[in-house]
Amino acid sequence: MTQDIRNIAIIAHVDHGKTTFVDAFLKQSGTFRDNQQVTTCAMDSGDLERERGITILAKCTSVEWQGTRINIVDTPGHADFGGEVERILSMVDGVIVLVDAAEGPLPQTKFVVSKALRLGLKPIVVINKIDRSDARPVEVHNEIFDLFANLGATDEQLDFPTLFASGREGWAVNDLNDERKDITPLFEKILAHVPAPECDEKGPFKMLVTTLEADPFVGRILTGRILSGRVKTNQMIKSLSRDGQPIETARVSKIIAFRGLKRQPIDEGVAGDIVSIAGFEKATVADTLCDPSVTEPLHALPIDPPTLAMTFSINTSPLSGTEGDKVTSRMIWDRLQKEAEGNIALKISRTDTTDAFEVAGRGELQLGILIETMRREGFELSVSRPRVVFKTDENGVRLEPIEEVIVDVDDAYT
């Protein structure tokens, strides 16, 4: 067991303050200098994330506390990015469930918490925004306990520690009467309550790819947690698909670790740590990166298929070229290809005409964010209305995607 690493995820409903809370982690662990100018919500780095107040992409950061490295993953809280949440949770050993002291647990909390409990993760509950005038911490604590019980939590998961906090003010306490000075009590709870990662330091190198992004300088960057062994720069390793088929063998060109908000190149990645590896051209999310001697892939969650599609085409209106300078079909296609490389939930394909392309994704929010991002980059395009993606099975029957919805209602309201 690697004792000096802890991997945790922060999960919460949209706008309950998890990204602000991570800012407090970074400041109080000494990651930022006292006089350093830091934007608020440092982890929501995209303009759209800041404007909409939502986290779109899972991000990883890490802080050091009394000799222990704590890797913190800030996960999206929106259902359109649900596939991202499930994969992230498979990288961590514990979760911080952050709940607004006035609003209590909301549907999105339920959605993500149920996934965390099913994976056997032990939660630490933080009731945030205690300084709100309408805060009701005791009732919210009881609501969280009822929620966990309804979601089938084990006795061990129900015996969760609770802290009361204000992420914006940068403090957390075990009891409402304690002195409110910093978030040391939370750091202490993480070290005591979250287990060190279970991994095999002496075995052959194995890592499951959890997220992927494209970098213009080093190519594809594959991020995940090392489950066994070690990996060094320039080492030859291979990738296996979910069904165990070899994809490619490649030399590790770079290993990047998260240190605060920065990514730093390191010479060697060790079992238990979350790292990014560059050097592969084809490997993607849910694939296994491993030593050439390994033949069995690691278990991976399937990637959710797209449910909605839109047609992106060139702007054919008389005002074409007045708002943007990227108007040709080739420019649009190249940009969509680049997006598809880093965003595995999107599927890009050509249509019958040369100047229109089909873009399929998980939901309207996801597609809307792509359109707005491209518009800000200077692209001009026409988009069709979203339409449902149908499939045909082997018998020629047309299948429509369905979303299973479970409505949990208290007895008083049924």
Protein Blocks (a to p, Z undefined) as FASTA:
>chain_A
ZZkbccddddddehilpmmmmmmmmmmnomacfklccdehkllmbfklmmnopafbdcdd
dddeehiacddddddfbfklmmmmmmmmmmpcbdcddddfklopafklmmmmmmmmmnop
acddddehklpmkbcfklmmmmmmmmmmmnopafklmmcccddddfknopacfbfkbccf
blmlmmmmmmmmmccddddfkbccddddfbdcddfklopadddddfbhcddehiacdddd
fkopafbdcddfbdcddehjbccddfbdcehiacddehifkbcghiacddfkbmbdcddd
dddddfbdcdddddfbfkgoklbcclbfklmmmmmmmmmmmmmkbccdddfbfkbccddd
fbfklmmmmmmmmmmnopacddddddddddddfkopacdddddddddddfklZZ
